[in-house]
Amino acid sequence: MKMKRIGAILMAAAMAATVLAGCGSSSDEPAVENGSGSAAAPEAADGDVSITIFNSKMEIQDQMEAMAETYSKEKGVEVEVYYSNDTVAQHLATKYASNDPYTISMVDAKDIYSLAADHAVDLSDQEWVGNTTQAISIDGKVYGFPVCVEARGIIYNADAIKNITGKDFDPASVATLDDFKALIDELKAGGMETPVGVMKEDWSLAGHYLPQVYEEQDDTDAFIQGLHDGTVDLLSDPKFTALMDTFDVLKDNNYAKDSAISAEREVTEQKLAEGEIAFMFGGNWDWSVLNQYDYSENMGMMPVPENMDDGANEKLVGGGSKYFFIDNADSISDAQRQAAKDFLVWLADDPEGQAFVVNDCALVPAYTNNTLEVSDPLGKSVKAFADAGNLIGNYNYLPDDHYSVLGAAFQKYLAGETDRAGLAGEIQDYWKGVTLAEH
């Protein structure tokens, strides 16, 4: 382990913790496991191998725990799953500092780039590598196992729309903001007073919506460099203007407009699922929440409407989402690492593992040999856009505190406590003060 790298991670984690304490939005979801206990997986006394998995995807924690119990019984490998609502970098930093790493960690793409060189096992020789285009490679070595494909855009409830308009909803008919505004007005005239829900979470605002401003640029790296150098003026940038114009329509028609930063995610998703509202910005991961309610059958995802003519309003934003890596720490035995590799093979190639991904977790598979039909309507939308090549790629190099710092700034805008110029200024000031990730 390189102490210089660990020191940098710990410093970043400490800064993130300070920011999160002031933001107040990072504790909305309860942690299943706060990471205070030991996660290292010693070989069991009876000779069986034991491995630990860190899950950073809250929506599938229950499924992961149930899978671990079944997998342990069937495979003779004890599997324990942990979840934390801390930022991934912060949580893993505490594990490395205490020499207590997980056998397998689920992280975001940016974490693979920052951690793999010092902490990840080379998986280049694994057969599943040839069945996906989403694996993360660094210097010719594969370190990141893609868990699924995810994408984001506007989630719609077609039944709720048809109940008012009397017509089947065609999402392609609202590609522009002008089209979207006209439909919003029609819904309001028909009795749906507030057709939109807006999630206030920092990971939604600054982790998903704001990055689309970067991702839709012709050269995202150059745009980020310009923000860092101070040569980009967001208020004069067409993409920022178009996407913020759309966000304003969402914000102004939000059912929780008067208490926007108090709105609970579950309430918003229930209203969408049951047709009380018609639209919400989100991703196909939201199905795991939507399906807990008396949901309408005809739902789906469409691109964010924009008054642009470059084709971005015909695509979702997405790609490989969440990645597993196997740790190379000395505290983990070769037998445990082999068990971890076997688990990844099970997910990618075994019919039971494939069914776990698609049916139990309602995820879109990242592997071509997983031909199971995606059953949920949001996943079907994502798969259709992905199969047609209509995904704008994720920007995978956001600094660790981007969610929390700019999430807090975006929350002020959502609450009407600052204007667009104020938000743009905070975004520009933020990027001037960060170190850009090398890639």
C-alpha positions in Angstrom: 0.0 0.0 0.0 1.4 3.4 -0.9 1.1 5.8 2.0 1.1 8.8 -0.2 -2.0 7.6 -1.9 -3.7 6.7 1.4 -2.9 10.1 2.8 -4.5 11.8 -0.2 -7.6 9.7 0.2 -7.9 10.4 3.9 -7.4 14.1 3.3 -10.2 14.1 0.6 -12.4 12.1 2.9 -11.9 14.5 5.8 -12.8 17.4 3.5 -15.8 15.6 2.2 -16.9 14.8 5.8 -16.7 18.5 6.7 -18.8 19.5 3.7 -21.4 16.8 4.2 -21.8 17.8 7.8 -22.8 21.3 6.6 -24.9 20.1 3.8 -27.4 18.1 5.7 -28.6 16.1 2.7 -26.3 13.1 3.0 -28.1 11.5 5.9 -31.5 11.2 4.3 -31.1 7.5 3.7 -30.3 5.4 6.8 -27.2 3.3 6.6 -27.6 -0.4 6.9 -24.0 -0.7 8.0 -22.0 2.3 9.1 -18.7 0.6 8.6 -17.6 0.9 12.2 -17.3 -2.9 12.6 -14.8 -5.2 11.0 -15.4 -6.0 7.4 -12.3 -8.1 6.8 -13.2 -11.6 5.8 -10.9 -14.2 7.5 -11.2 -17.7 6.4 -13.9 -19.4 8.4 -12.9 -21.8 11.2 -14.4 -24.8 9.3 -12.2 -24.2 6.4 -14.7 -22.5 4.2 -13.8 -19.2 2.6 -15.5 -16.0 3.7 -15.7 -12.8 1.7 -17.2 -9.3 2.2 -18.9 -7.1 -0.3 -19.3 -3.4 0.0 -22.6 -2.3 -1.7 -22.9 1.4 -2.5 -26.2 1.1 -4.2 -28.9 1.6 -1.5 -31.8 0.5 -3.8 -30.6 -3.1 -3.9 -29.3 -3.6 -0.4 -32.2 -5.9 0.6 -31.7 -8.0 -2.6 -27.9 -8.2 -2.0 -28.4 -9.4 1.6 -30.9 -12.1 0.5 -28.6 -13.2 -2.3 -25.7 -13.4 0.1 -27.6 -15.7 2.3 -28.6 -18.0 -0.6 -25.2 -17.9 -2.2 -23.4 -18.8 1.0 -25.6 -21.9 1.5 -25.3 -23.0 -2.1 -21.6 -22.3 -2.8 -20.1 -22.9 0.6 -18.6 -19.4 0.6 -19.7 -17.2 3.5 -20.7 -13.8 2.0 -21.5 -10.7 4.0 -22.8 -7.5 2.5 -22.3 -4.1 3.9 -23.8 -0.7 3.0 -22.8 2.8 4.0 -24.4 6.2 3.2 -21.0 7.9 3.5 -19.4 8.9 0.2 -17.6 5.9 -1.3 -14.1 7.5 -1.1 -14.7 8.5 2.5 -16.0 5.1 3.6 -13.2 3.1 1.9 -10.6 5.5 3.2 -11.6 4.6 6.8 -11.3 0.9 5.8 -7.8 1.3 4.4 -6.7 3.4 7.3 -7.7 0.5 9.7 -6.3 -2.2 7.4 -9.8 -3.6 7.1 -10.7 -3.6 3.4 -13.6 -5.4 1.8 -12.9 -8.3 -0.5 -15.1 -6.8 -3.2 -16.1 -3.1 -3.3 -18.9 -1.6 -5.4 -17.8 1.9 -6.4 -18.4 4.6 -9.0 -16.3 4.7 -12.1 -14.2 7.6 -10.8 -13.3 5.6 -7.8 -11.9 2.8 -10.0 -9.6 5.4 -11.7 -8.4 6.8 -8.3 -8.0 3.5 -6.4 -7.3 0.8 -8.9 -3.5 1.3 -9.3 -2.9 0.8 -5.6 -5.8 -1.4 -4.5 -7.4 -3.5 -7.3 -6.7 -6.9 -8.8 -6.1 -7.1 -12.5 -9.1 -9.0 -14.0 -8.0 -8.9 -17.6 -7.9 -12.7 -17.9 -11.5 -13.2 -16.9 -13.9 -14.5 -19.7 -16.6 -12.0 -18.9 -14.3 -9.2 -20.2 -15.1 -10.2 -23.7 -18.9 -9.9 -23.2 -19.1 -6.3 -22.2 -18.1 -2.9 -23.6 -18.4 -1.2 -20.2 -15.4 -2.7 -18.2 -12.9 -0.1 -17.0 -9.3 -0.6 -18.1 -6.3 1.4 -16.9 -2.9 1.1 -18.7 -4.2 -2.0 -20.5 -5.4 -3.8 -17.4 -9.1 -4.4 -16.5 -9.9 -3.4 -13.0 -13.6 -2.5 -13.0 -16.4 -5.1 -13.4 -19.6 -3.2 -14.6 -22.5 -4.2 -12.4 -25.2 -2.8 -14.8 -26.1 -0.2 -17.4 -28.0 2.8 -16.1 -29.2 6.0 -17.7 -31.0 9.1 -16.7 -33.6 11.4 -18.2 -37.2 12.3 -17.5 -39.4 9.5 -16.1 -43.0 9.8 -17.3 -46.3 8.2 -16.3 -48.0 7.7 -19.7 -51.3 6.6 -18.0 -51.5 9.8 -16.0 -50.9 11.9 -19.1 -53.5 9.9 -21.1 -56.1 10.3 -18.3 -56.1 14.0 -18.9 -55.3 14.4 -22.6 -57.3 11.4 -23.8 -54.4 10.5 -26.1 -51.7 7.8 -26.0 -48.5 9.6 -24.9 -45.6 9.6 -27.4 -42.5 10.8 -25.6 -40.8 11.6 -28.9 -43.4 14.4 -29.3 -41.9 16.4 -26.5 -38.3 16.6 -27.5 -38.1 20.4 -27.2 -38.7 22.5 -24.1 -41.5 24.4 -26.0 -43.2 21.0 -26.6 -42.8 20.1 -22.9 -44.2 23.4 -21.7 -47.2 23.0 -24.0 -47.9 19.6 -22.5 -47.5 20.8 -19.0 -50.0 23.6 -19.7 -52.4 21.1 -21.1 -52.1 18.9 -18.0 -52.6 21.8 -15.7 -55.7 22.9 -17.7 -57.0 19.4 -17.4 -56.8 19.3 -13.6 -53.2 18.2 -12.8 -52.3 21.3 -10.9 -48.6 20.4 -10.4 -47.4 17.8 -13.0 -43.8 17.5 -11.8 -41.8 16.1 -9.0 -38.2 17.2 -8.3 -35.9 15.3 -6.0 -33.9 17.5 -3.7 -31.0 15.0 -3.0 -27.5 16.3 -3.8 -26.8 13.1 -5.8 -29.8 13.9 -8.1 -29.1 17.6 -8.5 -25.3 17.7 -8.6 -24.6 14.1 -9.3 -27.0 13.6 -12.2 -28.7 16.8 -13.5 -25.8 19.3 -13.4 -23.2 16.9 -15.0 -25.4 16.7 -18.1 -24.2 20.3 -18.8 -20.7 18.8 -19.0 -21.6 15.6 -20.8 -23.5 17.3 -23.6 -20.5 19.5 -24.6 -18.6 18.7 -27.8 -15.4 18.2 -25.7 -16.2 17.5 -22.1 -12.6 17.5 -20.9 -11.9 20.8 -22.6 -15.0 22.3 -21.0 -14.1 21.1 -17.5 -10.6 22.5 -18.1 -12.1 25.8 -19.0 -14.2 25.8 -15.8 -11.0 25.1 -13.9 -9.1 27.8 -15.7 -11.9 30.3 -15.4 -12.3 30.7 -19.1 -15.8 29.3 -19.3 -18.7 31.6 -18.5 -21.7 29.4 -17.7 -24.3 32.1 -18.2 -23.3 32.4 -21.8 -22.9 28.6 -22.4 -25.8 27.3 -24.6 -25.9 23.9 -22.8 -26.1 25.4 -19.4 -28.8 27.8 -20.6 -30.9 25.1 -22.2 -30.7 22.7 -19.3 -31.4 25.3 -16.7 -34.3 26.6 -18.8 -35.7 23.1 -18.6 -34.9 22.8 -14.9 -36.8 26.0 -14.3 -39.9 24.5 -15.9 -39.5 21.4 -13.7 -39.0 23.6 -10.6 -41.9 25.9 -11.3 -44.3 23.0 -11.7 -43.0 20.9 -8.8 -45.8 19.7 -6.5 -43.5 20.6 -3.6 -42.5 24.0 -4.9 -43.2 25.8 -1.6 -41.1 23.3 0.4 -38.9 21.9 -2.3 -35.9 20.9 -0.1 -38.1 19.2 2.4 -39.8 16.9 -0.1 -39.1 13.2 0.6 -37.9 11.0 -2.2 -40.4 8.3 -1.4 -43.3 10.7 -1.5 -42.3 12.1 -4.8 -41.9 8.6 -6.3 -45.2 7.4 -4.9 -46.9 10.4 -6.5 -45.3 9.6 -9.9 -46.0 5.9 -9.6 -49.7 6.4 -8.8 -50.2 9.1 -11.4 -50.7 12.1 -9.2 -47.8 13.7 -11.1 -46.6 12.9 -14.6 -42.9 13.7 -14.7 -39.7 13.4 -12.6 -36.1 13.7 -13.5 -34.3 10.4 -12.5 -32.9 7.1 -13.7 -33.9 3.6 -14.2 -32.6 2.9 -10.7 -35.8 4.6 -9.5 -37.9 1.6 -10.4 -36.8 -0.2 -7.2 -38.6 2.6 -5.3 -41.5 3.2 -7.8 -42.5 -0.5 -7.8 -43.2 -0.4 -4.0 -46.4 1.5 -4.7 -49.6 1.0 -6.7 -47.8 2.0 -9.9 -49.2 2.6 -13.3 -48.2 0.1 -15.9 -47.3 2.4 -18.7 -44.2 4.3 -17.5 -40.9 5.0 -19.2 -38.0 7.3 -19.7 -37.4 10.0 -22.2 -34.5 12.5 -22.9 -34.5 15.8 -21.1 -36.4 18.2 -23.4 -34.2 21.0 -24.6 -34.6 23.8 -27.1 -31.4 22.6 -28.9 -30.9 21.2 -32.4 -27.8 19.1 -31.9 -29.6 15.8 -31.1 -28.9 15.7 -27.4 -32.6 15.9 -26.7 -33.0 12.5 -28.5 -30.7 10.7 -26.1 -30.5 9.6 -22.5 -27.2 10.0 -20.5 -25.7 6.8 -19.2 -23.5 3.7 -19.6 -21.8 1.4 -17.2 -23.0 2.2 -13.7 -21.4 1.0 -10.5 -18.3 -1.2 -10.7 -17.0 -4.0 -8.5 -13.3 -4.3 -7.9 -11.4 -7.0 -6.0 -8.9 -5.7 -3.4 -5.3 -6.7 -3.5 -4.6 -6.1 0.2 -2.3 -8.4 2.0 -5.0 -9.1 4.6 -7.0 -10.9 1.9 -5.9 -14.4 1.0 -5.5 -15.9 -2.4 -8.4 -18.2 -1.7 -10.6 -15.3 -0.8 -9.6 -13.4 -4.0 -10.5 -16.6 -6.0 -13.8 -16.8 -4.3 -14.4 -13.1 -5.2 -13.5 -13.8 -8.9 -15.9 -16.8 -8.8 -18.7 -14.5 -7.5 -18.2 -12.0 -10.4 -18.3 -14.9 -12.9 -21.5 -16.1 -11.3 -23.0 -12.6 -11.8 -21.9 -12.3 -15.4 -22.3 -15.9 -16.7 -24.3 -18.1 -14.4 -28.1 -18.2 -15.1 -28.9 -17.7 -11.4 -26.5 -14.8 -11.2 -27.9 -13.3 -14.4 -31.4 -13.7 -13.1 -30.4 -12.0 -9.8 -29.2 -8.9 -11.8 -32.2 -8.7 -14.1 -35.1 -10.1 -12.1 -34.3 -9.5 -8.5 -32.4 -6.2 -8.7 -34.3 -4.9 -11.8 -31.0 -3.8 -13.4 -30.1 -3.6 -17.1 -27.3 -6.1 -17.7 -23.9 -4.9 -18.9 -23.1 -8.3 -20.6 -24.2 -9.4 -24.0 -24.5 -13.0 -22.9 -27.2 -12.0 -20.5 -30.2 -12.2 -22.7 -32.9 -12.1 -20.1 -35.7 -9.7 -20.9 -35.6 -6.6 -18.8 -39.0 -6.5 -17.2 -39.4 -3.1 -15.7 -40.5 -0.2 -17.9 -37.6 2.1 -17.1 -35.1 -0.6 -17.8 -36.8 -1.4 -21.0 -36.5 2.3 -22.0 -32.8 2.4 -21.2 -32.1 -0.9 -23.0 -33.9 0.5 -26.1 -31.8 3.7 -26.1 -28.6 1.7 -25.4 -29.3 -0.8 -28.2 -29.9 2.1 -30.6 -26.7 3.8 -29.7 -28.6 6.7 -28.2 -26.7 7.2 -24.9 -24.6 10.2 -24.1 -21.6 8.8 -22.1 -21.2 9.6 -18.4 -18.4 11.9 -17.3 -16.6 9.6 -14.8 -14.1 12.0 -13.2 -16.1 14.3 -10.9 -14.3 15.2 -7.7 -15.5 13.4 -4.6 -17.1 16.5 -3.1 -18.9 17.6 -6.3 -22.2 16.0 -5.1 -22.1 17.6 -1.7 -20.7 21.1 -2.4 -22.6 21.8 -5.6 -25.6 19.8 -4.3 -25.9 22.3 -1.6 -25.6 25.2 -4.1 -28.3 23.6 -6.3 -30.6 23.1 -3.4 -30.4 26.8 -2.7 -31.5 27.4 -6.3 -34.3 24.9 -6.0 -35.5 26.6 -2.8 -35.4 30.0 -4.5 -32.6 31.3 -2.2 -30.3 32.2 -5.1 -30.8 33.0 -8.8 -29.2 31.4 -11.9 -26.3 33.8 -11.8 -25.6 32.9 -8.2 -25.7 29.2 -8.9 -23.4 29.7 -12.0 -21.0 31.6 -9.9 -20.8 28.9 -7.2 -20.2 26.2 -9.9 -17.4 28.2 -11.5 -15.8 29.0 -8.1 -15.9 25.4 -7.2 -14.2 24.2 -10.3 -11.4 26.8 -10.0 -10.5 25.4 -6.6 -10.4 21.6 -7.3 -7.6 19.4 -8.7 -8.7 17.8 -11.9 -8.6 14.0 -12.1 -5.9 12.6 -14.4 -7.2 10.2 -17.0 
